[in-house]
């Protein structure tokens, strides 16, 4: 079935007969003016270079070109065809630390941007890069909770990410083992799909480090890559509390200070067959992105869509060819062709 995307543009084809009528009137006016100077049969030999056939040929080419351009702009469709789209990607579960220490500065200064805000900025940029991948979100402190299951809905993922607030977490702590175990169970059962866990943490306040290592090793055994993003500075800083001031250690009466434990974060990543990156590093996101690219991508979903068979290119190319041909056709006679006589015999006297 032949149709057009913009059929209203075909109204411009009325310009073709209008220009032809204008050309015919111009030719008539030219002949009338020429007759004012004398008999055309006598004047014609005085203009040997003027061809009576070239102008009609040129206007024909020009009008055909104009008509084809108008048709091309109207986007002609030759019918409908099915197109299969296959999306390849991986499944990524992001586990975000929401303990009180994430309220502390991500730099060595007490009033620097807090770690939670830094985590959200880094992860939002990462989610934007995931493209065809599926993403899930887990938040953890003393326990781990699924905030959003593995999904292709990046808008919802970013919305839930921005809703994370350590002040709303009652059970405080840094239970990384629970977060890794929950993340490991959050993936689909399809073993062909590549899987990765991104752990966001300052790796502090761990009571049972062995359970964390066991959880990381278990994830790796299940074919899940575990990458760790460290937040904070190795310089200890106090933890702010709601309403102002800092968290106080009841035993000493001094502010509780927190620092990034990079050694432990690196060990966790190594046990999980992944990498450790520091969020403050300018290349952290690129390194993490490259590491995720090592995870085998598989077809997550395929879809069929009916699309129109576009034909505008055919009309455009023909119009271009006619335009080039018109450029090389001049108004004057062709000298070598004019020497050939087709209808009268040569006088041999």
KOLVEXGU-592362 format. One record per residue (C-alpha): residue in three letters; chain; x, y, z. Coordinates in pm, whole numbers, plus 50000, padded with zeros to 5 digits. Each point is the difference from the previous one (the first is absolute). Example, Ala and Ser with C-alpha at 12.3 -4.5 7.8 and 13.67 -1.06 7.14 Angstrom:
{rest=ALA, kette=A, px=51230, py=49550, pz=50780} .
{rest=SER, kette=A, px=50137, py=50344, pz=49934} .
END
This chain:
{rest=UNK, kette=A, px=50000, py=50000, pz=50000} .
{rest=UNK, kette=A, px=50141, py=50336, pz=49894} .
{rest=UNK, kette=A, px=49944, py=50288, pz=50244} .
{rest=UNK, kette=A, px=50164, py=50315, pz=50136} .
{rest=UNK, kette=A, px=50103, py=50115, pz=50346} .
{rest=UNK, kette=A, px=49915, py=50361, pz=49919} .
{rest=UNK, kette=A, px=49736, py=49986, pz=49723} .
{rest=UNK, kette=A, px=49911, py=50368, pz=50040} .
{rest=UNK, kette=A, px=50338, py=50093, pz=49851} .
{rest=UNK, kette=A, px=49883, py=49852, pz=49671} .
{rest=UNK, kette=A, px=49790, py=50314, pz=49958} .
{rest=UNK, kette=A, px=50328, py=50164, pz=49900} .
{rest=UNK, kette=A, px=49985, py=49799, pz=49676} .
{rest=UNK, kette=A, px=49757, py=50268, pz=49879} .
{rest=UNK, kette=A, px=50310, py=50214, pz=49957} .
{rest=UNK, kette=A, px=50105, py=49782, pz=49704} .
{rest=UNK, kette=A, px=49709, py=50090, pz=49767} .
{rest=UNK, kette=A, px=50020, py=50358, pz=50124} .
{rest=UNK, kette=A, px=50367, py=50024, pz=49899} .
{rest=UNK, kette=A, px=49926, py=49828, pz=49667} .
{rest=UNK, kette=A, px=49725, py=50252, pz=49927} .
{rest=UNK, kette=A, px=50237, py=50283, pz=50095} .
{rest=UNK, kette=A, px=50267, py=49857, pz=49769} .
{rest=UNK, kette=A, px=49751, py=49965, pz=49711} .
{rest=UNK, kette=A, px=49890, py=50361, pz=50047} .
{rest=UNK, kette=A, px=50366, py=50113, pz=50006} .
{rest=UNK, kette=A, px=50069, py=49813, pz=49676} .
{rest=UNK, kette=A, px=49691, py=50150, pz=49840} .
{rest=UNK, kette=A, px=50101, py=50352, pz=50112} .
{rest=UNK, kette=A, px=50350, py=49945, pz=49865} .
{rest=UNK, kette=A, px=49864, py=49891, pz=49658} .
{rest=UNK, kette=A, px=49762, py=50296, pz=49991} .
{rest=UNK, kette=A, px=50282, py=50244, pz=50076} .
{rest=UNK, kette=A, px=50217, py=49829, pz=49741} .
{rest=UNK, kette=A, px=49732, py=50049, pz=49731} .
{rest=UNK, kette=A, px=50008, py=50375, pz=50066} .
{rest=UNK, kette=A, px=50351, py=50008, pz=49857} .
{rest=UNK, kette=A, px=49918, py=49802, pz=49687} .
{rest=UNK, kette=A, px=49910, py=49666, pz=49852} .
{rest=UNK, kette=A, px=50119, py=49720, pz=50234} .
{rest=UNK, kette=A, px=50108, py=49789, pz=49700} .
{rest=UNK, kette=A, px=50235, py=50280, pz=49896} .
{rest=UNK, kette=A, px=50123, py=50077, pz=50356} .
{rest=UNK, kette=A, px=50070, py=49638, pz=50096} .
{rest=UNK, kette=A, px=50315, py=49965, pz=49782} .
{rest=UNK, kette=A, px=50133, py=50314, pz=50173} .
{rest=UNK, kette=A, px=50001, py=49807, pz=50331} .
{rest=UNK, kette=A, px=50188, py=49681, pz=49903} .
{rest=UNK, kette=A, px=50094, py=49906, pz=50358} .
{rest=UNK, kette=A, px=49643, py=50005, pz=50134} .
{rest=UNK, kette=A, px=49842, py=49655, pz=50018} .
{rest=UNK, kette=A, px=49621, py=49973, pz=49969} .
{rest=UNK, kette=A, px=50002, py=49659, pz=50171} .
{rest=UNK, kette=A, px=50226, py=50047, pz=50305} .
{rest=UNK, kette=A, px=49771, py=50231, pz=50205} .
{rest=UNK, kette=A, px=49702, py=49757, pz=49991} .
{rest=UNK, kette=A, px=50233, py=49714, pz=50095} .
{rest=UNK, kette=A, px=50149, py=50198, pz=50290} .
{rest=UNK, kette=A, px=49663, py=50112, pz=50137} .
{rest=UNK, kette=A, px=49879, py=49640, pz=49981} .
{rest=UNK, kette=A, px=50302, py=49880, pz=50200} .
{rest=UNK, kette=A, px=49960, py=50280, pz=50254} .
{rest=UNK, kette=A, px=49631, py=49931, pz=50055} .
{rest=UNK, kette=A, px=50065, py=49628, pz=50038} .
{rest=UNK, kette=A, px=50272, py=50080, pz=50254} .
{rest=UNK, kette=A, px=49766, py=50230, pz=50193} .
{rest=UNK, kette=A, px=49723, py=49737, pz=50002} .
{rest=UNK, kette=A, px=50239, py=49728, pz=50123} .
{rest=UNK, kette=A, px=50135, py=50224, pz=50278} .
{rest=UNK, kette=A, px=49647, py=50077, pz=50119} .
{rest=UNK, kette=A, px=49914, py=49629, pz=49998} .
{rest=UNK, kette=A, px=50320, py=49921, pz=50193} .
{rest=UNK, kette=A, px=49915, py=50261, pz=50267} .
{rest=UNK, kette=A, px=49655, py=49840, pz=50036} .
{rest=UNK, kette=A, px=50184, py=49677, pz=50105} .
{rest=UNK, kette=A, px=49854, py=49731, pz=49776} .
{rest=UNK, kette=A, px=49944, py=49661, pz=50159} .
{rest=UNK, kette=A, px=49999, py=49682, pz=49797} .
{rest=UNK, kette=A, px=49837, py=49782, pz=50264} .
{rest=UNK, kette=A, px=50058, py=49853, pz=50345} .
{rest=UNK, kette=A, px=50273, py=49762, pz=50107} .
{rest=UNK, kette=A, px=50083, py=49834, pz=50333} .
{rest=UNK, kette=A, px=50324, py=50085, pz=50177} .
{rest=UNK, kette=A, px=50139, py=49797, pz=50289} .
{rest=UNK, kette=A, px=50182, py=50184, pz=50278} .
{rest=UNK, kette=A, px=50217, py=49807, pz=50244} .
{rest=UNK, kette=A, px=50132, py=50170, pz=50313} .
{rest=UNK, kette=A, px=50317, py=49858, pz=50150} .
{rest=UNK, kette=A, px=50116, py=50086, pz=50348} .
{rest=UNK, kette=A, px=50062, py=49883, pz=50355} .
{rest=UNK, kette=A, px=49825, py=50013, pz=50335} .
{rest=UNK, kette=A, px=50146, py=50237, pz=50259} .
{rest=UNK, kette=A, px=49895, py=50021, pz=50365} .
{rest=UNK, kette=A, px=50120, py=50310, pz=50183} .
{rest=UNK, kette=A, px=50033, py=49970, pz=50378} .
{rest=UNK, kette=A, px=50017, py=50340, pz=50168} .
{rest=UNK, kette=A, px=50129, py=50052, pz=50352} .
{rest=UNK, kette=A, px=49747, py=50208, pz=50197} .
{rest=UNK, kette=A, px=50165, py=49990, pz=50340} .
{rest=UNK, kette=A, px=50059, py=50315, pz=50205} .
{rest=UNK, kette=A, px=50361, py=50019, pz=49884} .
{rest=UNK, kette=A, px=49870, py=50083, pz=49650} .
{rest=UNK, kette=A, px=49892, py=50336, pz=50140} .
{rest=UNK, kette=A, px=50363, py=50091, pz=50064} .
{rest=UNK, kette=A, px=50207, py=50204, pz=49760} .
{rest=UNK, kette=A, px=50133, py=49818, pz=49695} .
{rest=UNK, kette=A, px=50315, py=50212, pz=50026} .
{rest=UNK, kette=A, px=50246, py=50063, pz=50282} .
{rest=UNK, kette=A, px=49811, py=50318, pz=50096} .
{rest=UNK, kette=A, px=49717, py=49989, pz=50255} .
{rest=UNK, kette=A, px=49763, py=50210, pz=49789} .
{rest=UNK, kette=A, px=50072, py=49836, pz=49665} .
{rest=UNK, kette=A, px=49730, py=49841, pz=49784} .
{rest=UNK, kette=A, px=49860, py=49697, pz=50183} .
{rest=UNK, kette=A, px=50069, py=49646, pz=49883} .
{rest=UNK, kette=A, px=49634, py=49926, pz=49933} .
{rest=UNK, kette=A, px=49975, py=50290, pz=49757} .
{rest=UNK, kette=A, px=50320, py=49892, pz=49828} .
{rest=UNK, kette=A, px=49865, py=49644, pz=49967} .
{rest=UNK, kette=A, px=49680, py=50124, pz=49840} .
{rest=UNK, kette=A, px=50189, py=50216, pz=49750} .
{rest=UNK, kette=A, px=50232, py=49715, pz=49900} .
{rest=UNK, kette=A, px=49722, py=49743, pz=49970} .
{rest=UNK, kette=A, px=49771, py=50228, pz=49802} .
{rest=UNK, kette=A, px=50277, py=50047, pz=49744} .
{rest=UNK, kette=A, px=50065, py=49626, pz=49999} .
{rest=UNK, kette=A, px=49632, py=49915, pz=49943} .
{rest=UNK, kette=A, px=49999, py=50239, pz=49704} .
{rest=UNK, kette=A, px=50282, py=49793, pz=49848} .
{rest=UNK, kette=A, px=49836, py=49660, pz=50051} .
{rest=UNK, kette=A, px=49800, py=50037, pz=49675} .
{rest=UNK, kette=A, px=49836, py=49660, pz=49934} .
{rest=UNK, kette=A, px=50092, py=49845, pz=50336} .
{rest=UNK, kette=A, px=49760, py=49922, pz=50283} .
{rest=UNK, kette=A, px=50057, py=50157, pz=50341} .
{rest=UNK, kette=A, px=49883, py=49924, pz=50352} .
{rest=UNK, kette=A, px=50050, py=50202, pz=50319} .
{rest=UNK, kette=A, px=50070, py=49885, pz=50356} .
{rest=UNK, kette=A, px=50048, py=50220, pz=50305} .
{rest=UNK, kette=A, px=50173, py=49871, pz=50312} .
{rest=UNK, kette=A, px=50113, py=50103, pz=50345} .
{rest=UNK, kette=A, px=49945, py=49756, pz=50289} .
{rest=UNK, kette=A, px=49787, py=49795, pz=49757} .
{rest=UNK, kette=A, px=49956, py=49993, pz=49622} .
{rest=UNK, kette=A, px=49679, py=50088, pz=49816} .
{rest=UNK, kette=A, px=49894, py=49983, pz=49636} .
{rest=UNK, kette=A, px=49909, py=50349, pz=49890} .
{rest=UNK, kette=A, px=49922, py=49908, pz=49638} .
{rest=UNK, kette=A, px=50029, py=49656, pz=49832} .
{rest=UNK, kette=A, px=50201, py=49947, pz=49682} .
{rest=UNK, kette=A, px=49832, py=50207, pz=49731} .
{rest=UNK, kette=A, px=50054, py=50188, pz=49675} .
{rest=UNK, kette=A, px=49817, py=50302, pz=50142} .
{rest=UNK, kette=A, px=50291, py=50237, pz=50055} .
{rest=UNK, kette=A, px=49772, py=50291, pz=50087} .
{rest=UNK, kette=A, px=49859, py=49813, pz=50301} .
{rest=UNK, kette=A, px=50346, py=49879, pz=50097} .
{rest=UNK, kette=A, px=50133, py=50357, pz=50016} .
{rest=UNK, kette=A, px=49689, py=50117, pz=50184} .
{rest=UNK, kette=A, px=50042, py=49735, pz=50271} .
{rest=UNK, kette=A, px=50374, py=50069, pz=50013} .
{rest=UNK, kette=A, px=49939, py=50365, pz=50084} .
{rest=UNK, kette=A, px=49753, py=49900, pz=50273} .
{rest=UNK, kette=A, px=50266, py=49825, pz=50211} .
{rest=UNK, kette=A, px=50041, py=50177, pz=50335} .
{rest=UNK, kette=A, px=50217, py=49858, pz=50283} .
{rest=UNK, kette=A, px=49791, py=50197, pz=50252} .
{rest=UNK, kette=A, px=49705, py=49772, pz=49918} .
{rest=UNK, kette=A, px=50191, py=49678, pz=50069} .
{rest=UNK, kette=A, px=49921, py=49881, pz=50354} .
{rest=UNK, kette=A, px=50230, py=49698, pz=50018} .
{rest=UNK, kette=A, px=50345, py=50152, pz=49954} .
{rest=UNK, kette=A, px=50326, py=49824, pz=49926} .
{rest=UNK, kette=A, px=50189, py=49887, pz=49691} .
{rest=UNK, kette=A, px=49884, py=49648, pz=49920} .
{rest=UNK, kette=A, px=50179, py=49954, pz=49669} .
{rest=UNK, kette=A, px=49965, py=49620, pz=50012} .
{rest=UNK, kette=A, px=49618, py=50030, pz=50009} .
{rest=UNK, kette=A, px=50010, py=50244, pz=49710} .
{rest=UNK, kette=A, px=50213, py=49769, pz=49783} .
{rest=UNK, kette=A, px=49787, py=49695, pz=50087} .
{rest=UNK, kette=A, px=49676, py=50184, pz=49916} .
{rest=UNK, kette=A, px=50149, py=50133, pz=49676} .
{rest=UNK, kette=A, px=50111, py=49648, pz=49901} .
{rest=UNK, kette=A, px=49641, py=49879, pz=50041} .
{rest=UNK, kette=A, px=49851, py=50298, pz=49812} .
{rest=UNK, kette=A, px=50108, py=49897, pz=49651} .
{rest=UNK, kette=A, px=49792, py=49803, pz=49753} .
{rest=UNK, kette=A, px=50048, py=49623, pz=49992} .
{rest=UNK, kette=A, px=50129, py=50006, pz=49642} .
{rest=UNK, kette=A, px=50364, py=49895, pz=50028} .
{rest=UNK, kette=A, px=50080, py=50123, pz=49649} .
{rest=UNK, kette=A, px=49952, py=50364, pz=50101} .
{rest=UNK, kette=A, px=50311, py=50180, pz=50124} .
{rest=UNK, kette=A, px=49964, py=50135, pz=50354} .
{rest=UNK, kette=A, px=50183, py=50256, pz=50213} .
{rest=UNK, kette=A, px=49966, py=50154, pz=50345} .
{rest=UNK, kette=A, px=50116, py=50356, pz=50066} .
{rest=UNK, kette=A, px=50060, py=50051, pz=50370} .
{rest=UNK, kette=A, px=50002, py=50361, pz=50123} .
{rest=UNK, kette=A, px=50165, py=50027, pz=50340} .
{rest=UNK, kette=A, px=50255, py=50161, pz=50226} .
{rest=UNK, kette=A, px=50078, py=49646, pz=50129} .
{rest=UNK, kette=A, px=49980, py=50102, pz=50364} .
{rest=UNK, kette=A, px=49844, py=49866, pz=50319} .
{rest=UNK, kette=A, px=50035, py=49634, pz=49903} .
{rest=UNK, kette=A, px=49966, py=49751, pz=50285} .
{rest=UNK, kette=A, px=50036, py=49681, pz=49795} .
{rest=UNK, kette=A, px=50233, py=50057, pz=49707} .
{rest=UNK, kette=A, px=50022, py=49627, pz=49926} .
{rest=UNK, kette=A, px=49629, py=49982, pz=49920} .
{rest=UNK, kette=A, px=50047, py=50284, pz=49752} .
{rest=UNK, kette=A, px=50283, py=49815, pz=49827} .
{rest=UNK, kette=A, px=49794, py=49681, pz=49992} .
{rest=UNK, kette=A, px=49709, py=50187, pz=49840} .
{rest=UNK, kette=A, px=50233, py=50154, pz=49738} .
{rest=UNK, kette=A, px=50153, py=49660, pz=49917} .
{rest=UNK, kette=A, px=49653, py=49846, pz=49975} .
{rest=UNK, kette=A, px=49893, py=50270, pz=49754} .
{rest=UNK, kette=A, px=50306, py=49932, pz=49784} .
{rest=UNK, kette=A, px=49929, py=49624, pz=50008} .
{rest=UNK, kette=A, px=49654, py=50075, pz=49861} .
{rest=UNK, kette=A, px=50154, py=50187, pz=49708} .
{rest=UNK, kette=A, px=49924, py=50344, pz=50145} .
{rest=UNK, kette=A, px=50263, py=50272, pz=49978} .
{rest=UNK, kette=A, px=50029, py=50213, pz=50315} .
{rest=UNK, kette=A, px=50135, py=50353, pz=49956} .
{rest=UNK, kette=A, px=50048, py=50238, pz=50292} .
{rest=UNK, kette=A, px=49975, py=50379, pz=49993} .
{rest=UNK, kette=A, px=50165, py=50160, pz=50302} .
{rest=UNK, kette=A, px=49858, py=50320, pz=50144} .
{rest=UNK, kette=A, px=50167, py=50241, pz=50237} .
{rest=UNK, kette=A, px=50351, py=50097, pz=50094} .
{rest=UNK, kette=A, px=50262, py=49805, pz=50189} .
{rest=UNK, kette=A, px=50015, py=50305, pz=50229} .
{rest=UNK, kette=A, px=49752, py=49946, pz=50290} .
{rest=UNK, kette=A, px=49713, py=50250, pz=50012} .
{rest=UNK, kette=A, px=49704, py=50038, pz=50241} .
{rest=UNK, kette=A, px=49648, py=49882, pz=49918} .
{rest=UNK, kette=A, px=49733, py=50275, pz=49999} .
{rest=UNK, kette=A, px=49663, py=49939, pz=50161} .
{rest=UNK, kette=A, px=49655, py=50135, pz=49922} .
{rest=UNK, kette=A, px=49944, py=50342, pz=50152} .
{rest=UNK, kette=A, px=50368, py=50090, pz=50007} .
{rest=UNK, kette=A, px=50311, py=49885, pz=50180} .
{rest=UNK, kette=A, px=50179, py=49666, pz=49971} .
{rest=UNK, kette=A, px=49943, py=49643, pz=50113} .
{rest=UNK, kette=A, px=50156, py=49954, pz=50348} .
{rest=UNK, kette=A, px=50158, py=49688, pz=50142} .
{rest=UNK, kette=A, px=49818, py=49952, pz=50334} .
{rest=UNK, kette=A, px=50303, py=49830, pz=50156} .
{rest=UNK, kette=A, px=50255, py=50270, pz=49921} .
{rest=UNK, kette=A, px=49776, py=50302, pz=49946} .
{rest=UNK, kette=A, px=50198, py=50073, pz=49682} .
{rest=UNK, kette=A, px=49858, py=50024, pz=49645} .
{rest=UNK, kette=A, px=49997, py=49671, pz=49813} .
{rest=UNK, kette=A, px=50237, py=50018, pz=49706} .
{rest=UNK, kette=A, px=49983, py=49795, pz=49684} .
{rest=UNK, kette=A, px=50246, py=49931, pz=49720} .
{rest=UNK, kette=A, px=50003, py=49796, pz=49680} .
{rest=UNK, kette=A, px=50155, py=49656, pz=50046} .
{rest=UNK, kette=A, px=50152, py=49956, pz=49654} .
{rest=UNK, kette=A, px=50195, py=49686, pz=50092} .
{rest=UNK, kette=A, px=49686, py=49812, pz=50096} .
{rest=UNK, kette=A, px=49804, py=50134, pz=49699} .
{rest=UNK, kette=A, px=50278, py=49876, pz=49771} .
{rest=UNK, kette=A, px=49995, py=49655, pz=50167} .
{rest=UNK, kette=A, px=49623, py=49972, pz=49951} .
{rest=UNK, kette=A, px=50030, py=50088, pz=49631} .
{rest=UNK, kette=A, px=50285, py=49752, pz=49955} .
{rest=UNK, kette=A, px=49800, py=49721, pz=50165} .
{rest=UNK, kette=A, px=49707, py=50082, pz=49769} .
{rest=UNK, kette=A, px=50217, py=49990, pz=49683} .
{rest=UNK, kette=A, px=49939, py=50371, pz=49942} .
{rest=UNK, kette=A, px=50181, py=50329, pz=50045} .
{rest=UNK, kette=A, px=50011, py=50272, pz=50263} .
{rest=UNK, kette=A, px=49973, py=50366, pz=49901} .
{rest=UNK, kette=A, px=49994, py=50314, pz=50212} .
{rest=UNK, kette=A, px=49705, py=50227, pz=49916} .
{rest=UNK, kette=A, px=50221, py=50307, pz=50039} .
{rest=UNK, kette=A, px=50217, py=49882, pz=49711} .
{rest=UNK, kette=A, px=49913, py=50179, pz=49676} .
{rest=UNK, kette=A, px=50042, py=49675, pz=49804} .
{rest=UNK, kette=A, px=49796, py=49790, pz=50245} .
{rest=UNK, kette=A, px=49689, py=49990, pz=49785} .
{rest=UNK, kette=A, px=50195, py=49917, pz=49684} .
{rest=UNK, kette=A, px=50189, py=49720, pz=50177} .
{rest=UNK, kette=A, px=49676, py=49858, pz=50136} .
{rest=UNK, kette=A, px=49836, py=50025, pz=49660} .
{rest=UNK, kette=A, px=50290, py=49814, pz=49836} .
{rest=UNK, kette=A, px=49983, py=49730, pz=50268} .
{rest=UNK, kette=A, px=49628, py=49949, pz=49940} .
{rest=UNK, kette=A, px=50076, py=49962, pz=49629} .
{rest=UNK, kette=A, px=50197, py=49686, pz=50086} .
{rest=UNK, kette=A, px=49676, py=49836, pz=50116} .
{rest=UNK, kette=A, px=49857, py=49790, pz=49718} .
{rest=UNK, kette=A, px=49703, py=50168, pz=49835} .
{rest=UNK, kette=A, px=49707, py=49788, pz=49887} .
{rest=UNK, kette=A, px=49666, py=50063, pz=49832} .
{rest=UNK, kette=A, px=49771, py=50129, pz=50274} .
{rest=UNK, kette=A, px=49697, py=50053, pz=49779} .
{rest=UNK, kette=A, px=49896, py=50015, pz=49636} .
{rest=UNK, kette=A, px=49711, py=50175, pz=49837} .
{rest=UNK, kette=A, px=49841, py=50031, pz=49659} .
{rest=UNK, kette=A, px=49883, py=50330, pz=49866} .
{rest=UNK, kette=A, px=49821, py=50082, pz=49677} .
{rest=UNK, kette=A, px=50175, py=50278, pz=49813} .
{rest=UNK, kette=A, px=49934, py=50158, pz=49663} .
{rest=UNK, kette=A, px=50231, py=49932, pz=49707} .
{rest=UNK, kette=A, px=50143, py=50346, pz=49927} .
{rest=UNK, kette=A, px=50022, py=50093, pz=49630} .
{rest=UNK, kette=A, px=50094, py=50368, pz=50022} .
{rest=UNK, kette=A, px=50365, py=49917, pz=49919} .
{rest=UNK, kette=A, px=49905, py=49865, pz=49656} .
{rest=UNK, kette=A, px=49820, py=50320, pz=49904} .
{rest=UNK, kette=A, px=50279, py=50216, pz=50146} .
{rest=UNK, kette=A, px=50272, py=49821, pz=49799} .
{rest=UNK, kette=A, px=49803, py=50023, pz=49675} .
{rest=UNK, kette=A, px=49939, py=50371, pz=50065} .
{rest=UNK, kette=A, px=50373, py=50051, pz=50056} .
{rest=UNK, kette=A, px=50085, py=49819, pz=49674} .
{rest=UNK, kette=A, px=49754, py=50216, pz=49803} .
{rest=UNK, kette=A, px=50137, py=50314, pz=50164} .
{rest=UNK, kette=A, px=50357, py=49911, pz=49897} .
{rest=UNK, kette=A, px=49880, py=49918, pz=49647} .
{rest=UNK, kette=A, px=49828, py=50338, pz=49979} .
{rest=UNK, kette=A, px=50323, py=50179, pz=50093} .
{rest=UNK, kette=A, px=50182, py=49851, pz=49699} .
{rest=UNK, kette=A, px=49724, py=50082, pz=49752} .
{rest=UNK, kette=A, px=50065, py=50352, pz=49867} .
{rest=UNK, kette=A, px=49755, py=50221, pz=49809} .
{rest=UNK, kette=A, px=50217, py=50026, pz=49689} .
{rest=UNK, kette=A, px=50008, py=49751, pz=49717} .
{rest=UNK, kette=A, px=50233, py=49702, pz=49997} .
{rest=UNK, kette=A, px=50255, py=50089, pz=49730} .
{rest=UNK, kette=A, px=50084, py=49646, pz=49883} .
{rest=UNK, kette=A, px=49634, py=49897, pz=49994} .
{rest=UNK, kette=A, px=49903, py=50307, pz=49798} .
{rest=UNK, kette=A, px=50231, py=49886, pz=49716} .
{rest=UNK, kette=A, px=49800, py=49681, pz=49954} .
{rest=UNK, kette=A, px=49707, py=50015, pz=49758} .
{rest=UNK, kette=A, px=49730, py=49744, pz=50059} .
{rest=UNK, kette=A, px=49719, py=50092, pz=49758} .
{rest=UNK, kette=A, px=50154, py=50162, pz=49686} .
{rest=UNK, kette=A, px=50241, py=49861, pz=49747} .
{rest=UNK, kette=A, px=50328, py=50172, pz=49941} .
{rest=UNK, kette=A, px=50011, py=50199, pz=49674} .
{rest=UNK, kette=A, px=50288, py=49849, pz=49796} .
{rest=UNK, kette=A, px=49989, py=50255, pz=49719} .
END
